[in-house]
Amino acid sequence: ILNGAHTGFVTVALLHGNTTVKEAMDDSFTGPFIQKMVYDEIGRVLPMPKSEVDSFSEEVFDRFRNPFIKHLLASIALNSLSKFKVRVLPSLLAYSEKYGKLPVNLTFSLACLIRFYKGDWHGKQLPVQDDPQIVGFFTKIWKSDSYTEISQKVVSNKEFWGSDLSLTKGLVKAVADALQLIDAFGIEEAQKQLSEEMN
């Protein structure tokens, strides 16, 4: 819950303009996004009673809101791809398998991760810090003007994920749609429209 929340929201928050964890928690968009992602998606696939999951989640959120801890999102974003594979992807896949549909917020998080690795946002450099080969891969694929092609190449990359995620029903299209919405409307409106589209 702690690590999954951090990695799941960090690129969403950075693209939205937040700089610290507390700022993201206090934000009218990213705050509810983080909570829905944890309570409604990550927490629903953990092999624990719902009451225990929700109680621990609230403790984590209280820690995130601590005004005496200035936890920079740029620090959390270090090596985001490998962290996503370990901390977030299992929840996304477990949710898809358990409920027969993709989790909206974790899917949006994956799209934001891919968009983050483009390296710039509205003329500003993003704090992308990762293996040069990984950064180079994203630099190359982002030369494409096809969101479907970008989504397909990232999602199907077995070196990143350990398996071909394009086999997960609907994932390539959902990520491609999210990427297009992000670039067209920004983070908040993109998440809203994707949620309406997927639900």
N, C-alpha and C positions, 0 to 999 in steps of 0.2 A: 504494500500500500504506500509506504513512504517513498521508496525508490521509484516505483511505477508512476506515482503521482508527479514526482520531480521530472522524470524523463518524459512523461506523457504530456505535460503542459509547457515545458520550457521553450520549445520553438514556437508554440502558439503565442505564448506571452511575449517573446522577443519580437515576433512579427507584429504583434498588437501595440508594441511600444513600451512595454514594462521593462524595468531594469533589475528589480529585486523580487524575491519570493513574496515578501510582505506586500509589495506594491501590486503584484499579480493577485494575491488573495483579496485585497481591498478593492480591486477594480470591479466595476459593475458588470463587465463581460467575462473577464478571465476568472474571477472568483467563482461565480456559479458554474462556469465550464469545468473547472477543476473538481468541484464537488459532485457534479453530475457524472463525470468520468469515473470517479472513485466509487461513489455510492451505487450508481445505476449499472456500471459496466464491470470494472475491476472487482468490486466487492461481491458481485453476483456469481462469480465463477470460482471463488475461493472455497476450499473444503472446510468451512467453519460456519457456525451459527451466525445468522444475519445480525443479531444483537451484538455479538462480539466484534464482528467486522465493522459495524457502524460506530461502536464505542471507540475502537482503536483509531478509526478514520478521523473522528472528531478530535482525538488527542493530537493526531498528526497535524490537523488544520490549525489547532491552537498553537502548535509549535511554529507553523509557517507564519502565523500572524504576530509572533513575538517581536515587539518593537525594538528589542535590544540585540536582535540578530540581523545583520545586514548581509543576507546571502545573495550574491550576485548571480543572475541568470546566466551571464556569460561564462561563469565558472562551471555551472551545472551542465552547460551545453558542450563541454569538452568531450570529444569522442561520442557524440550523440548516437551515431548509427549503431555501434556495437552495444551501447547501453539499451537502445530501443529493442534490439534483438533479444536481450536477456530479460529486461525488466517489463516490457510492455507487450511485445508480440505474443507471448504465451496467453495473455489475457484476451487479446483480440481474437486469436484463433479458438480459444476455449469458448468464448462467448458465441462465436459464429457456429461452432459445432453444437453447443447446448441449445441455442434458441433458433437456429436455422436462418439467421440473418446477421448482417454485420453490425457491430456496435458503432453508432454514429460518431461519438466523440473520439474514440480510439482510432477510427478510420480517418477522421479529420486530423488527428494528431500525426498520423503517418504522412498525410499529404503535406502538412506544415513542415515536417522533418525534411521531406524532399525539396520543398520550396526554400527552406532555410539554407540547404546546401548549394543553392544557386549562388549564394555569397553576397548578394546585394538586395536591397529593398528600398524602393523609393529614393534611389540615388545615394543611399548610405551603405557602407560596408557592414556586413553581419559578422559576429564573432565566431566564424567557422574555424574550428581547430581539430584537425584529424589527420590521419595518415595521408601523405601526398597522393598516393594511388587512389584513395577514395575520393579526395577532393578533385583530382584530375578526371575521374569517371564522371562526376556530376558536372564539371565544367564542360565536358564533351557532350553529354546528353542534353544539357540545357541549350545547346545550339539549335536543337530541333524546335520547330514551331508547332509541333503536335503534342498536346497534353497526353493523348492516348499512348503515343510512342514513348514518351518520357515515363509514364506510369508503368507501362509494360516492361521496359528495360530495367527499372529499379526493382519492381515487385518480383520479377522472375530471376533476379540475380542470386543464384545459390551461394555464391561466395559471401554475400552479405547476410543472408538469412538462414543458411543451412538447408534450405529446401526452396522449391519453386512456388512462391506465394500466389502466382497468377492462377494456380489451380483452385484457389479459394474463391468460391462462387461470388461474382459481382465485385471483387476487390479492385481489379484493374480499372473498371468503369467508374466506380465510386471515387477512387483516388484521382483519376483524370478529371472527373467533374469537379471535385474539390479544388484541384489546382487551377482550373479555368476560372472558377468562381473567386478564388483568392486574388488572382491577378486582375480580375474585372471589378470586384467590389470591395476588396479588403477583407480582413479576417472576420470581423463580427458578422457582417452581412453574408459572407460566404458560408459560415457555420450555420446560420439560420436557414439559408436556402438549402444547404445539403441535408439538414435535419428534416425539412419538409419533404424533400425529394425521396429520402430513404425511409420515411415513416408512413 
